[in-house]
Amino acid sequence: MTPPLLEIDNLRTWFYTDSGVARSVDGVSMRVDAGETLGVVGESGCGKSVTALSILRLIRAPGRIEPGSAIRFEGKDLLTLAEADIRHVRGNRIAMVFQEPMTALNPVFTVGDQIAEVARIHTDMSRKEAAAKAVEMLRLVGIPDPERRATEYPHQLSGGMRQRIVIAMALVMNPALLIADEPTTALDVTIQAQILELLADLTRRLGTSILLITHDLGVVAENCTRVIVMYAGEVVEEATTSDLFRHAHHPYTEGLLGAMPRVGGHAERLATIPGTVPAPTNWPAGCRFRERCEYAWERCEQEHPPLYQIGEGHVSRCHLAVEPERRANRHVPIAAQVGAGAA
């Protein structure tokens, strides 16, 4: 078998705060194969973005990646590389697109200069060559009149165009892996579709793999080959996209799918998952989803579930895998009871 492009093993990224140790990412393992688009989904606070920042070793105090974690990329453990070596990886072999382009772009430099700077950092291009490369990248990402736009500043561009600039910066070195962290959150629906189509088209043409972080399962359905569902700092389900949508196993995944809007049919109130993600300084004992789960029973409180094998390439962190008859015993989750009492 061909080894994965990226392989994460038992990643634990913890933050040491006055309120206690926040175990934001707590034993996450995943892989990204060459040429694939892997979706990572979950609510805010589940550890998705911290996982992405950990890959590039962008975690700063009071956070740290704990001993025993491993992040292998192209056969090298990124956690053991010298700082100079990891800087060569960032923006060159692995690039990242952030959800808010205005925080990723410097307001006092033209967009052409910012793209050209990436090329000059990682190559021996002259200023003239890098400027020409910047215009070429603007044209590649569909920016009209790229020569003129290269001389403009971020505030002179629309949100959709700024996101295209960030994508151009990320792809200027033709990276092997592109991490896209909620790349369309701040955009309207029409522009979202254009940006996602652009990413898919460019990665097909350039052969880049994508780690797509999102809370939107609709985006996953259209763009990803496999899906990882995260909750409370852990992977709770992993499957191919088609298998996950047909045979979701974990109750959290069921809840996410139930909350998706649907076109056609009778207008119905969207389903919701009661409660919120618990604080990472105080993950519940046993199953971390149990207080929000309609199937939870005594075992869920007493025993932390492993990742059970559900099918080929399909795993789920839920005791229902070994006691499926419990699905018949639905009840009102604790979080819903608390909410009803408060109301």
Order of alpha helices (4+ residues) and beta strands (2+ residues): beta-beta-beta-alpha-beta-beta-beta-alpha-beta-alpha-alpha-alpha-alpha-alpha-beta-alpha-beta-alpha-beta-beta-alpha-alpha-alpha-beta-beta-alpha
